[in-house]
Amino acid sequence: MEPRGPVDLRGVDGESFAVDYPADAIVVVSGLPGSGKSTLLRRWSARAPHVATVDPRAVHEACAAVMPDRLPYAVYRPWARLEHFRLLRGSVRRGGPLLVHDCGSRAWMRRWLAREAARQGRELHLVLLDVGAATALAGQRARGRWASHRVFARHRRGLDRLLAALTAHTRGAAGTPVPEAASVLLLDGRSRARAAEARFGHGGAALGGGPGGGAADAG
């Protein structure tokens, strides 16, 4: 399927599916810490090895590798964040299809990515994982890495506002809260597991573009 506008697959069962994007699209996968962003990106990257992926965890690990073991991450977090932004900026400016791991609670990041994409005649697409706080915390426990209570609460507030606005939009009760995105694909835990691959430049049947997002046709 080729998402356009909002596509809400939360609560929708069916077979595994591929998501089709333009050949040079920037696709941002967002959600709470522990919601399965990295898992989804690894699955999609394995099926599309030619597509670049920017994941802040990789930058964190690279920075940690050159720091003394006794030095807490909080000390060099600003450097790691700067390196992540440099990597992201360079990856965007090189062109070509791009997968981006992002918390999703920072509207300024989406707007910046959309502006950079538009300068190159490209589109920004958003995938938003809505799995709930309990599932996200369980995901953190399973991976053995925890976001601090303060960080998790901040991301949760931002994502709750975004999800509420998107839900209202798909029901026709409000305008889109993310006009900078060509599509917004809403996935819960079940539909995330069914999203087998992201394909770039394949084309496909367009899905979405209005209230309700065409969810009944998914799968």
VOTORKOL-162039 format. One record per residue: y, z, x of N, C-alpha, C, O in turn; residue in three letters; residue number from 1; chain. Coordinates in steps of 0.001 Angstrom, whole numbers. Layout:
<<Y,Z,X>,<Y,Z,X>,<Y,Z,X>,<Y,Z,X>,ALA,NUM,A>
...
END
This chain:
<<-1188,0,830>,<0,0,0>,<1254,0,876>,<1249,491,2005>,MET,1,A>
<<2322,-565,319>,<3600,-641,1024>,<4633,164,236>,<5141,-312,-779>,GLU,2,A>
<<4951,1390,694>,<5863,2231,-85>,<7295,1734,-20>,<7784,1344,1040>,PRO,3,A>
<<7965,1753,-1176>,<9387,1469,-1271>,<10001,2528,-2175>,<9484,2797,-3259>,ARG,4,A>
<<11090,3123,-1738>,<11662,4211,-2509>,<10730,5410,-2502>,<9946,5571,-1567>,GLY,5,A>
<<10799,6258,-3528>,<9926,7435,-3561>,<8527,7072,-4065>,<8379,6354,-5054>,PRO,6,A>
<<7512,7576,-3376>,<6118,7407,-3806>,<5467,8780,-3747>,<5278,9332,-2663>,VAL,7,A>
<<5127,9325,-4885>,<4595,10685,-4977>,<3081,10634,-5194>,<2618,10285,-6279>,ASP,8,A>
<<2313,10982,-4159>,<856,10997,-4260>,<303,12416,-4316>,<-898,12621,-4140>,LEU,9,A>
<<1160,13384,-4556>,<682,14761,-4697>,<-156,14890,-5960>,<268,14484,-7042>,ARG,10,A>
<<-1343,15454,-5816>,<-2221,15639,-6955>,<-2965,14391,-7377>,<-3612,14382,-8424>,GLY,11,A>
<<-2885,13333,-6578>,<-3544,12072,-6911>,<-4817,11940,-6090>,<-4775,11995,-4861>,VAL,12,A>
<<-5946,11767,-6763>,<-7224,11573,-6092>,<-7534,10087,-5963>,<-6903,9252,-6612>,ASP,13,A>
<<-8508,9766,-5124>,<-8893,8369,-4958>,<-9541,8141,-3617>,<-9934,9085,-2930>,GLY,14,A>
<<-9650,6880,-3248>,<-10264,6505,-1983>,<-9235,6589,-850>,<-8037,6753,-1082>,GLU,15,A>
<<-9738,6473,373>,<-8849,6395,1529>,<-7961,5161,1419>,<-8353,4160,820>,SER,16,A>
<<-6784,5233,1987>,<-5854,4112,1885>,<-5083,3948,3190>,<-4972,4881,3985>,PHE,17,A>
<<-4553,2748,3396>,<-3662,2454,4516>,<-2244,2341,3989>,<-2026,1914,2855>,ALA,18,A>
<<-1285,2722,4812>,<125,2627,4462>,<734,1520,5323>,<666,1575,6551>,VAL,19,A>
<<1324,523,4681>,<1885,-631,5370>,<3399,-504,5509>,<4111,-235,4541>,ASP,20,A>
<<3868,-703,6737>,<5289,-639,7031>,<5723,-1937,7721>,<4887,-2665,8254>,TYR,21,A>
<<7042,-2228,7711>,<7527,-3376,8482>,<7151,-3253,9951>,<6897,-2155,10446>,PRO,22,A>
<<7119,-4366,10635>,<6604,-4417,12004>,<7357,-3508,12966>,<6775,-3007,13928>,ALA,23,A>
<<8648,-3289,12716>,<9453,-2495,13650>,<10001,-1221,13011>,<11045,-718,13427>,ASP,24,A>
<<9315,-708,12020>,<9800,466,11278>,<9740,1734,12121>,<8906,1874,13015>,ALA,25,A>
<<10646,2648,11810>,<10592,4016,12329>,<10069,4895,11207>,<10682,4976,10142>,ILE,26,A>
<<8945,5551,11434>,<8302,6373,10415>,<8320,7829,10879>,<7736,8166,11909>,VAL,27,A>
<<8992,8683,10116>,<9112,10097,10445>,<8156,10898,9562>,<8232,10831,8335>,VAL,28,A>
<<7262,11650,10190>,<6322,12509,9475>,<6842,13935,9548>,<7007,14491,10633>,VAL,29,A>
<<7102,14526,8377>,<7762,15828,8305>,<6941,16807,7481>,<6107,16416,6664>,SER,30,A>
<<7195,18083,7714>,<6523,19137,6964>,<6650,20450,7698>,<7157,20497,8818>,GLY,31,A>
<<6190,21517,7070>,<6251,22834,7682>,<5390,22896,8946>,<4441,22124,9078>,LEU,32,A>
<<5707,23800,9874>,<4816,24028,11002>,<3426,24435,10498>,<3291,25389,9732>,PRO,33,A>
<<2399,23704,10935>,<1043,23971,10479>,<611,23157,9283>,<-505,23332,8794>,GLY,34,A>
<<1474,22259,8792>,<1156,21479,7588>,<241,20292,7868>,<-283,19683,6936>,SER,35,A>
<<44,19958,9144>,<-851,18850,9479>,<-158,17613,9982>,<-745,16531,9970>,GLY,36,A>
<<1094,17743,10430>,<1834,16582,10933>,<1143,15972,12150>,<908,14765,12202>,LYS,37,A>
<<824,16814,13119>,<187,16313,14338>,<-1185,15723,14049>,<-1567,14718,14648>,SER,38,A>
<<-1924,16335,13141>,<-3247,15805,12772>,<-3124,14414,12186>,<-3880,13514,12550>,THR,39,A>
<<-2167,14230,11271>,<-1964,12914,10664>,<-1505,11899,11705>,<-1983,10765,11721>,LEU,40,A>
<<-578,12302,12576>,<-84,11385,13593>,<-1183,10986,14574>,<-1242,9830,14991>,LEU,41,A>
<<-2044,11914,14944>,<-3148,11569,15848>,<-4077,10559,15195>,<-4534,9617,15843>,ARG,42,A>
<<-4355,10755,13912>,<-5220,9815,13197>,<-4592,8428,13153>,<-5254,7431,13437>,ARG,43,A>
<<-3318,8369,12798>,<-2636,7078,12710>,<-2495,6434,14085>,<-2665,5223,14221>,TRP,44,A>
<<-2188,7229,15098>,<-2030,6683,16443>,<-3339,6117,16974>,<-3342,5096,17661>,SER,45,A>
<<-4452,6775,16660>,<-5746,6288,17125>,<-6074,4927,16537>,<-6746,4119,17178>,ALA,46,A>
<<-5608,4667,15324>,<-5860,3379,14675>,<-4817,2334,15058>,<-5005,1147,14789>,ARG,47,A>
<<-3735,2755,15675>,<-2660,1818,16060>,<-2155,2211,17451>,<-1029,2693,17578>,ALA,48,A>
<<-2964,2015,18493>,<-2590,2471,19839>,<-1363,1773,20414>,<-774,2258,21379>,PRO,49,A>
<<-966,631,19829>,<220,-71,20316>,<1511,561,19811>,<2594,198,20271>,HIS,50,A>
<<1414,1495,18880>,<2591,2112,18279>,<2966,3368,19072>,<2124,4237,19302>,VAL,51,A>
<<4223,3458,19485>,<4698,4632,20222>,<4790,5832,19278>,<5098,5682,18096>,ALA,52,A>
<<4521,7017,19813>,<4606,8258,19051>,<5436,9265,19829>,<5240,9448,21031>,THR,53,A>
<<6367,9919,19139>,<7185,10964,19754>,<6865,12278,19065>,<7139,12454,17877>,VAL,54,A>
<<6275,13212,19831>,<5868,14511,19305>,<6469,15583,20207>,<6194,15590,21407>,ASP,55,A>
<<7287,16496,19662>,<7911,17518,20509>,<6905,18417,21209>,<7216,19017,22238>,PRO,56,A>
<<5696,18514,20655>,<4685,19347,21307>,<4331,18801,22687>,<4120,19568,23626>,ARG,57,A>
<<4267,17475,22809>,<3958,16872,24101>,<5041,17193,25129>,<4744,17449,26296>,ALA,58,A>
<<6311,17177,24679>,<7413,17522,25575>,<7338,18991,25964>,<7547,19348,27124>,VAL,59,A>
<<7039,19840,24985>,<6890,21274,25256>,<5839,21498,26337>,<6068,22257,27279>,HIS,60,A>
<<4694,20845,26205>,<3614,21031,27172>,<3994,20498,28551>,<3635,21088,29570>,GLU,61,A>
<<4728,19372,28580>,<5164,18813,29861>,<6139,19753,30556>,<6065,19934,31772>,ALA,62,A>
<<7041,20348,29805>,<7987,21296,30387>,<7272,22560,30861>,<7569,23084,31935>,CYS,63,A>
<<6336,23040,30058>,<5592,24249,30423>,<4797,24051,31709>,<4607,24989,32482>,ALA,64,A>
<<4334,22820,31930>,<3499,22540,33100>,<4247,22719,34415>,<3626,22956,35451>,ALA,65,A>
<<5580,22608,34384>,<6347,22734,35624>,<7103,24059,35691>,<7907,24275,36598>,VAL,66,A>
<<6842,24941,34732>,<7480,26247,34716>,<6489,27338,35115>,<5289,27186,34889>,MET,67,A>
<<6967,28432,35702>,<6063,29551,36011>,<5394,30083,34746>,<6032,30162,33697>,PRO,68,A>
<<4133,30444,34833>,<3385,30917,33666>,<4048,32133,33018>,<3972,32316,31803>,ASP,69,A>
<<4693,32952,33831>,<5268,34188,33292>,<6578,33961,32545>,<7090,34873,31897>,ARG,70,A>
<<7126,32734,32633>,<8420,32456,32015>,<8236,32133,30535>,<7533,31175,30212>,LEU,71,A>
<<8840,32896,29624>,<8679,32620,28186>,<9313,31277,27802>,<10297,30841,28398>,PRO,72,A>
<<8719,30640,26792>,<9234,29349,26335>,<10674,29449,25870>,<11447,28503,26024>,TYR,73,A>
<<11044,30604,25293>,<12408,30762,24787>,<13453,30530,25871>,<14574,30115,25575>,ALA,74,A>
<<13093,30795,27128>,<14056,30652,28222>,<14384,29186,28468>,<15540,28836,28708>,VAL,75,A>
<<13365,28325,28409>,<13617,26911,28701>,<13538,26021,27458>,<13462,24798,27572>,TYR,76,A>
<<13556,26633,26279>,<13548,25860,25037>,<14713,24868,24958>,<14485,23727,24557>,ARG,77,A>
<<15964,25244,25322>,<17053,24255,25248>,<16771,23016,26105>,<17075,21895,25696>,PRO,78,A>
<<16190,23218,27292>,<15855,22070,28150>,<14792,21203,27480>,<14895,19976,27483>,TRP,79,A>
<<13758,21848,26899>,<12692,21086,26236>,<13248,20288,25065>,<12852,19143,24847>,ALA,80,A>
<<14162,20888,24312>,<14755,20178,23175>,<15594,18994,23644>,<15578,17932,23022>,ARG,81,A>
<<16321,19179,24734>,<17114,18076,25275>,<16205,16942,25744>,<16497,15771,25503>,LEU,82,A>
<<15106,17286,26410>,<14169,16270,26872>,<13535,15531,25692>,<13333,14318,25744>,GLU,83,A>
<<13223,16279,24625>,<12657,15641,23429>,<13646,14647,22833>,<13266,13541,22449>,HIS,84,A>
<<14918,15042,22755>,<15907,14137,22172>,<16105,12910,23059>,<16273,11802,22550>,PHE,85,A>
<<16088,13092,24363>,<16203,11952,25273>,<15035,10987,25085>,<15220,9770,25050>,ARG,86,A>
<<13824,11550,24963>,<12649,10713,24753>,<12749,9973,23429>,<12443,8783,23351>,LEU,87,A>
<<13177,10679,22386>,<13304,10059,21075>,<14353,8958,21093>,<14117,7869,20570>,LEU,88,A>
<<15490,9225,21680>,<16556,8224,21747>,<16089,6988,22508>,<16320,5860,22071>,ARG,89,A>
<<15435,7199,23641>,<14939,6070,24417>,<13900,5268,23671>,<13898,4039,23737>,GLY,90,A>
<<13005,5956,22952>,<11959,5272,22193>,<12546,4450,21064>,<12090,3336,20805>,SER,91,A>
<<13561,4989,20385>,<14211,4251,19299>,<14908,3016,19850>,<14799,1934,19274>,VAL,92,A>
<<15613,3167,20944>,<16410,2056,21478>,<15547,970,22107>,<16003,-164,22253>,ARG,93,A>
<<14308,1290,22484>,<13419,255,23017>,<12938,-691,21924>,<12497,-1803,22216>,ARG,94,A>
<<13017,-266,20686>,<12570,-1110,19586>,<11075,-1031,19380>,<10369,-327,20102>,GLY,95,A>
<<10597,-1767,18379>,<9178,-1755,18058>,<8824,-617,17115>,<9649,264,16873>,GLY,96,A>
<<7612,-622,16581>,<7203,416,15635>,<7166,1783,16306>,<6825,1901,17483>,PRO,97,A>
<<7520,2810,15545>,<7628,4145,16119>,<7217,5192,15094>,<7658,5152,13946>,LEU,98,A>
<<6370,6128,15510>,<5997,7296,14713>,<6674,8516,15317>,<6635,8721,16530>,LEU,99,A>
<<7298,9328,14461>,<8068,10478,14927>,<7615,11736,14199>,<7529,11758,12971>,VAL,100,A>
<<7330,12769,14956>,<7003,14098,14429>,<8299,14874,14317>,<9007,15042,15310>,HIS,101,A>
<<8625,15359,13104>,<9870,16101,12914>,<9665,17117,11801>,<8886,16898,10873>,ASP,102,A>
<<10386,18244,11911>,<10223,19290,10898>,<10706,18834,9529>,<10186,19294,8512>,CYS,103,A>
<<11695,17935,9481>,<12170,17404,8210>,<13277,18194,7560>,<13845,17749,6563>,GLY,104,A>
<<13602,19369,8103>,<14641,20184,7475>,<16032,19872,8014>,<17017,20457,7562>,SER,105,A>
<<16123,18952,8978>,<17412,18623,9596>,<17884,17261,9098>,<17441,16218,9577>,ARG,106,A>
<<18786,17297,8133>,<19283,16043,7562>,<20018,15213,8600>,<19974,13984,8555>,ALA,107,A>
<<20696,15876,9540>,<21458,15134,10549>,<20532,14271,11400>,<20920,13182,11824>,TRP,108,A>
<<19296,14750,11656>,<18348,13974,12458>,<17934,12703,11718>,<17868,11632,12321>,MET,109,A>
<<17654,12811,10410>,<17305,11624,9634>,<18453,10625,9601>,<18247,9420,9745>,ARG,110,A>
<<19670,11142,9409>,<20811,10236,9346>,<21039,9540,10677>,<21363,8353,10712>,ARG,111,A>
<<20870,10275,11778>,<21031,9649,13094>,<19969,8575,13312>,<20286,7478,13770>,TRP,112,A>
<<18720,8878,12992>,<17655,7888,13141>,<17927,6661,12275>,<17709,5529,12707>,LEU,113,A>
<<18407,6893,11045>,<18705,5767,10153>,<19816,4896,10726>,<19735,3670,10657>,ALA,114,A>
<<20850,5510,11288>,<21947,4728,11888>,<21451,3910,13071>,<21786,2733,13206>,ARG,115,A>
<<20649,4540,13930>,<20117,3823,15086>,<19230,2662,14637>,<19289,1569,15200>,GLU,116,A>
<<18407,2912,13616>,<17535,1848,13109>,<18356,707,12518>,<18062,-464,12757>,ALA,117,A>
<<19383,1050,11748>,<20188,20,11087>,<20907,-866,12096>,<21087,-2061,11858>,ALA,118,A>
<<21317,-289,13215>,<21985,-1091,14250>,<21074,-2192,14786>,<21545,-3224,15263>,ARG,119,A>
<<19759,-1959,14701>,<18783,-2918,15199>,<18144,-3727,14076>,<17205,-4487,14309>,GLN,120,A>
<<18654,-3563,12861>,<18076,-4273,11733>,<16712,-3744,11333>,<15886,-4490,10808>,GLY,121,A>
<<16469,-2468,11575>,<15176,-1842,11267>,<15339,-871,10107>,<16453,-594,9664>,ARG,122,A>
<<14218,-360,9624>,<14222,590,8514>,<13659,1937,8957>,<12807,2027,9841>,GLU,123,A>
<<14171,2979,8306>,<13642,4321,8467>,<12790,4651,7249>,<13221,4438,6116>,LEU,124,A>
<<11582,5172,7473>,<10679,5598,6408>,<10290,7044,6658>,<10137,7469,7803>,HIS,125,A>
<<10130,7795,5577>,<9817,9219,5665>,<8478,9497,5003>,<8197,9009,3908>,LEU,126,A>
<<7656,10289,5682>,<6422,10837,5100>,<6604,12347,5067>,<6815,12971,6107>,VAL,127,A>
<<6524,12932,3888>,<6789,14356,3730>,<5527,15059,3234>,<5010,14746,2162>,LEU,128,A>
<<5035,16020,4033>,<3831,16764,3689>,<4205,18019,2912>,<4939,18873,3410>,LEU,129,A>
<<3700,18122,1701>,<3967,19264,824>,<2653,19992,593>,<1943,19712,-373>,ASP,130,A>
<<2328,20932,1486>,<1041,21633,1403>,<1200,23099,1018>,<202,23781,783>,VAL,131,A>
<<2429,23598,948>,<2669,24988,610>,<2662,25875,1844>,<2035,25559,2855>,GLY,132,A>
<<3377,26996,1741>,<3527,27899,2881>,<2196,28521,3303>,<1925,28648,4497>,ALA,133,A>
<<1365,28909,2335>,<95,29571,2676>,<-804,28637,3482>,<-1410,29054,4469>,ALA,134,A>
<<-891,27385,3067>,<-1717,26417,3792>,<-1146,26151,5181>,<-1898,26031,6148>,THR,135,A>
<<175,26059,5286>,<803,25833,6588>,<556,27011,7529>,<291,26807,8714>,ALA,136,A>
<<638,28229,7020>,<359,29397,7855>,<-1098,29416,8290>,<-1406,29780,9425>,LEU,137,A>
<<-1999,29024,7389>,<-3412,28931,7755>,<-3617,27865,8830>,<-4445,28034,9726>,ALA,138,A>
<<-2861,26763,8741>,<-2937,25728,9762>,<-2483,26242,11120>,<-3076,25899,12143>,GLY,139,A>
<<-1436,27061,11137>,<-992,27656,12399>,<-2070,28570,12972>,<-2321,28577,14177>,GLN,140,A>
<<-2696,29333,12098>,<-3750,30246,12559>,<-4929,29459,13142>,<-5513,29860,14149>,ARG,141,A>
<<-5275,28329,12497>,<-6410,27528,12962>,<-6137,26891,14320>,<-7044,26770,15143>,ALA,142,A>
<<-4888,26484,14557>,<-4560,25829,15825>,<-4244,26828,16926>,<-4204,26469,18102>,ARG,143,A>
<<-4017,28093,16543>,<-3728,29126,17528>,<-2303,29116,18050>,<-2026,29680,19108>,GLY,144,A>
<<-1402,28482,17324>,<13,28446,17697>,<837,28828,16476>,<588,28362,15365>,ARG,145,A>
<<1817,29682,16707>,<2599,30208,15599>,<4074,29913,15779>,<4627,30096,16863>,TRP,146,A>
<<4703,29461,14720>,<6162,29435,14687>,<6637,30844,14361>,<5989,31561,13599>,ALA,147,A>
<<7756,31237,14933>,<8278,32566,14634>,<8623,32666,13155>,<8831,31657,12481>,SER,148,A>
<<8680,33893,12667>,<9022,34108,11257>,<10383,33491,10938>,<10563,32889,9879>,HIS,149,A>
<<11337,33643,11854>,<12685,33115,11620>,<12666,31589,11543>,<13280,31003,10651>,ARG,150,A>
<<11965,30950,12472>,<11904,29490,12489>,<11176,28966,11260>,<11622,28011,10625>,VAL,151,A>
<<10046,29600,10926>,<9280,29152,9763>,<10102,29290,8493>,<10109,28389,7654>,PHE,152,A>
<<10800,30421,8347>,<11615,30642,7148>,<12743,29622,7050>,<13062,29154,5957>,ALA,153,A>
<<13353,29273,8188>,<14437,28287,8168>,<13921,26912,7741>,<14525,26247,6900>,ARG,154,A>
<<12805,26499,8327>,<12222,25215,7941>,<11793,25227,6476>,<11952,24230,5771>,HIS,155,A>
<<11256,26341,6026>,<10795,26411,4640>,<11954,26285,3661>,<11829,25607,2641>,ARG,156,A>
<<13075,26926,3956>,<14231,26816,3069>,<14716,25369,2996>,<14975,24849,1911>,ARG,157,A>
<<14836,24726,4153>,<15311,23350,4166>,<14369,22394,3457>,<14809,21519,2712>,GLY,158,A>
<<13077,22561,3688>,<12104,21668,3061>,<11965,21942,1568>,<11763,21013,786>,LEU,159,A>
<<12071,23204,1165>,<12019,23513,-263>,<13151,22828,-1011>,<12950,22302,-2106>,ASP,160,A>
<<14356,22834,-414>,<15492,22157,-1048>,<15248,20651,-1127>,<15521,20022,-2149>,ARG,161,A>
<<14732,20082,-40>,<14484,18644,-17>,<13401,18263,-1017>,<13548,17276,-1739>,LEU,162,A>
<<12312,19035,-1071>,<11225,18730,-2001>,<11679,18865,-3449>,<11301,18052,-4293>,LEU,163,A>
<<12488,19885,-3746>,<12991,20051,-5112>,<13857,18871,-5512>,<13758,18377,-6635>,ALA,164,A>
<<14713,18413,-4591>,<15581,17276,-4892>,<14773,15994,-5060>,<15076,15183,-5935>,ALA,165,A>
<<13745,15802,-4229>,<12909,14610,-4345>,<12100,14622,-5633>,<11929,13586,-6275>,LEU,166,A>
<<11597,15803,-6011>,<10841,15908,-7250>,<11729,15575,-8445>,<11303,14868,-9358>,THR,167,A>
<<12962,16082,-8444>,<13904,15757,-9516>,<14198,14262,-9542>,<14329,13665,-10611>,ALA,168,A>
<<14299,13667,-8365>,<14577,12233,-8298>,<13422,11409,-8865>,<13646,10462,-9619>,HIS,169,A>
<<12189,11767,-8506>,<11046,11000,-9007>,<10904,11132,-10520>,<10286,10278,-11156>,THR,170,A>
<<11466,12185,-11105>,<11423,12375,-12560>,<12641,11782,-13246>,<12805,11910,-14459>,ARG,171,A>
<<13495,11131,-12463>,<14663,10472,-13032>,<15805,11397,-13352>,<16722,11021,-14083>,GLY,172,A>
<<15768,12638,-12804>,<16790,13616,-13156>,<17940,13669,-12159>,<18924,14371,-12392>,ALA,173,A>
<<17832,12941,-11053>,<18882,13001,-10038>,<18752,11797,-9123>,<17723,11121,-9097>,ALA,174,A>
<<19832,11540,-8363>,<19789,10475,-7374>,<18968,10892,-6169>,<18613,12061,-6021>,GLY,175,A>
<<18671,9936,-5315>,<17846,10253,-4155>,<18602,11139,-3169>,<19773,10883,-2891>,THR,176,A>
<<17961,12168,-2639>,<18603,13009,-1631>,<18496,12419,-227>,<19087,12948,714>,PRO,177,A>
<<17740,11322,-80>,<17571,10694,1237>,<17860,9195,1136>,<16956,8381,1322>,VAL,178,A>
<<19105,8821,844>,<19426,7397,704>,<19238,6630,2004>,<19157,5401,2002>,PRO,179,A>
<<19169,7360,3119>,<19007,6689,4410>,<17582,6170,4640>,<17359,5392,5568>,GLU,180,A>
<<16613,6588,3811>,<15219,6198,4001>,<14837,5073,3050>,<15139,5135,1858>,ALA,181,A>
<<14171,4040,3576>,<13704,2933,2737>,<12561,3369,1835>,<12356,2798,763>,ALA,182,A>
<<11817,4384,2270>,<10756,4935,1428>,<10551,6395,1779>,<10827,6829,2897>,SER,183,A>
<<10061,7145,803>,<9671,8537,1011>,<8290,8701,395>,<8131,8609,-822>,VAL,184,A>
<<7298,8944,1235>,<5920,9113,777>,<5610,10599,745>,<5590,11256,1786>,LEU,185,A>
<<5366,11137,-460>,<5078,12556,-649>,<3571,12761,-701>,<2891,12190,-1553>,LEU,186,A>
<<3050,13578,214>,<1622,13827,303>,<1340,15322,247>,<2068,16124,832>,LEU,187,A>
<<268,15691,-470>,<-235,17055,-380>,<-1459,17047,534>,<-1726,16046,1199>,ASP,188,A>
<<-2198,18143,574>,<-3339,18209,1469>,<-4397,17161,1169>,<-4975,16585,2092>,GLY,189,A>
<<-4659,16905,-102>,<-5699,15930,-468>,<-5284,14507,-128>,<-6060,13755,461>,ARG,190,A>
<<-4073,14140,-493>,<-3638,12770,-212>,<-3379,12559,1273>,<-3534,11445,1774>,SER,191,A>
<<-2987,13608,1981>,<-2849,13505,3440>,<-4192,13155,4072>,<-4255,12325,4978>,ARG,192,A>
<<-5257,13779,3602>,<-6588,13498,4142>,<-7034,12071,3847>,<-7828,11504,4599>,ALA,193,A>
<<-6526,11477,2747>,<-6920,10114,2374>,<-6089,9046,3072>,<-6455,7871,3053>,ARG,194,A>
<<-4973,9438,3688>,<-4097,8472,4359>,<-4715,8091,5701>,<-4421,8705,6727>,ALA,195,A>
<<-5560,7087,5684>,<-6413,6775,6831>,<-5651,6164,7991>,<-5955,6459,9147>,ALA,196,A>
<<-4664,5316,7709>,<-3958,4654,8799>,<-2597,4161,8345>,<-2347,3943,7159>,GLU,197,A>
<<-1722,3992,9335>,<-436,3339,9125>,<-493,2002,9844>,<-838,1940,11024>,ALA,198,A>
<<-152,927,9131>,<-190,-422,9693>,<1224,-987,9703>,<1991,-811,8757>,ARG,199,A>
<<1543,-1662,10785>,<2891,-2179,10966>,<2845,-3699,11027>,<2184,-4286,11885>,PHE,200,A>
<<3568,-4329,10089>,<3646,-5776,10064>,<2532,-6465,9320>,<2427,-7691,9367>,GLY,201,A>
<<1674,-5693,8615>,<577,-6293,7867>,<1023,-6796,6500>,<479,-7770,5981>,HIS,202,A>
<<2018,-6125,5920>,<2391,-6436,4538>,<1389,-5813,3593>,<353,-5303,4019>,GLY,203,A>
<<1700,-5855,2302>,<812,-5253,1313>,<1517,-5157,-17>,<2654,-5606,-159>,GLY,204,A>
<<851,-4575,-990>,<1434,-4421,-2319>,<2465,-3303,-2286>,<2169,-2181,-1876>,ALA,205,A>
<<3686,-3625,-2725>,<4735,-2612,-2741>,<4430,-1581,-3803>,<3951,-1910,-4889>,ALA,206,A>
<<4715,-305,-3475>,<4471,786,-4395>,<5657,1693,-4402>,<6112,2126,-3343>,LEU,207,A>
<<6179,2000,-5583>,<7292,2922,-5687>,<8544,2194,-6121>,<8498,1161,-6788>,GLY,208,A>
<<9683,2777,-5713>,<10957,2160,-5991>,<11651,2684,-7226>,<12737,2214,-7565>,GLY,209,A>
<<11054,3647,-7910>,<11711,4190,-9098>,<11112,5510,-9479>,<10199,5980,-8801>,GLY,210,A>
<<11586,6136,-10541>,<11080,7414,-10967>,<9560,7359,-11163>,<9013,6411,-11727>,PRO,211,A>
<<8912,8408,-10677>,<7467,8499,-10776>,<6767,7927,-9579>,<5632,8312,-9298>,GLY,212,A>
<<7399,7014,-8853>,<6906,6552,-7585>,<5612,5791,-7628>,<5030,5543,-6572>,GLY,213,A>
<<5117,5398,-8812>,<3910,4605,-8883>,<2659,5347,-8492>,<1680,4722,-8083>,GLY,214,A>
<<2658,6683,-8605>,<1527,7466,-8139>,<231,7084,-8812>,<-822,7136,-8178>,ALA,215,A>
<<270,6705,-10061>,<-962,6412,-10788>,<-1685,5199,-10223>,<-2871,5007,-10489>,ALA,216,A>
<<-980,4371,-9440>,<-1595,3181,-8879>,<-2164,3405,-7484>,<-2748,2489,-6905>,ASP,217,A>
<<-2002,4619,-6928>,<-2390,4845,-5543>,<-3900,4889,-5396>,<-4653,5127,-6341>,ALA,218,A>
<<-4305,4638,-4125>,<-5709,4769,-3791>,<-6406,3456,-3813>,<-7607,3390,-3551>,GLY,219,A>
END
